[in-house]
């Protein structure tokens, strides 16, 4: 989304101070938070977070982290690509960010984060580890680590992987940290630079959390929610949905049914206004479409929230499960159903459900959608919107 550039003089080079919470987070960013909540925090403070880079692996979006980076402030947020929850916070330029711990600050252009300063502020800890290949010594605290580059002439100070603490060189100097990592400490893993970065895991969800709740699809019949236990069938009323799922995040009228021209049973022109309306459950990644005349559910739309799609960050990810055996048993006895299910992580292959012919092209126009068109594959009772990288963007469920 494009917005006017708003910039405060002096935001670069560490003019902001963020509270450092080892094992929990920094400033408004908390480990385990969904990526949409992080964006909400950013949007609330546009004068501070006015330069934001979002990085992801477009070809294989589940292979690498989704990263939100703040180059002016020298840190970035790493989100697990499957759950889209924050797993690791890295301060990669400590001179650009001041961190407040208790009543003291460290980092920024005026307070060097030296080994002695870190040790003095955070207290004694066990000896760290020395990576000979990288020339980096990492000091660990629960949920927090500091990486220090060691000049080649002083590697003997770290022999056998350990060093006298606090670390000082023979010439009286002490190394300055080059990277700070904040991560969940519940697993007991030590997280640092290089391969140690991959050990950071998202903290467990609170008991009863509905985030990434499995939503099972019974084709042509209903949705079933695995944690809450709700069953939402086709034909349910707005009151039924409100009772089961709570108040919708938004309600909007569907202005025009753009697919009606493909329906032989409905000869209305595309300019005909459509009286249908949506209940939007953004926090569940679901839209529910009601018929404007009968006020009964006629469609569900399930969103995967992949980066690189026009709707990215509009919805949380819907963790749906479509059982291929239901589809095969009802419609196509000759389809190979050995793969079992289709989920939000499934890479699209038409062979899963059998050939459906040519795909329809869907786009919101080059002006409003910089990511290009997607492809829609229709079957009985469901349609898949597939991105160019082969991953499913949305699933639309209906009754044929």
Secondary structure, DSSP 4 states (H G I P E B T S, - for coil): --------TT-TTT--EEEEETTTEETTEETT-BHHHHHHHHHHTTTTS-S-EEE--STTTTTS-EEEEETTTTEEEEE-TTT-BEEEEEES-GGG-EEEETTEEEETTTB--BHHHHHHHH------EEETTTTEEEEEETTEEEEEE--GGGGGGGGGG---SS---TTS---BEEEEEEE--TT-----SGGGGGG--PPPPPTT--TT-EEEEETTTEEEETTT--EEETT-BHHHHHHHH-S-SEEEE--B-TTGGG-TT----TTSBP--EEEEEGGGTEEEEE-TTT-BEEEEEEE---TTSTTTTTSPPPEEEEEHHHHHHHT-TTS--TT-EEETTPBP-GGGT----SPEEE---TTT-TT--EEEEEETTEEEEE-TTSBEEEEEEE--
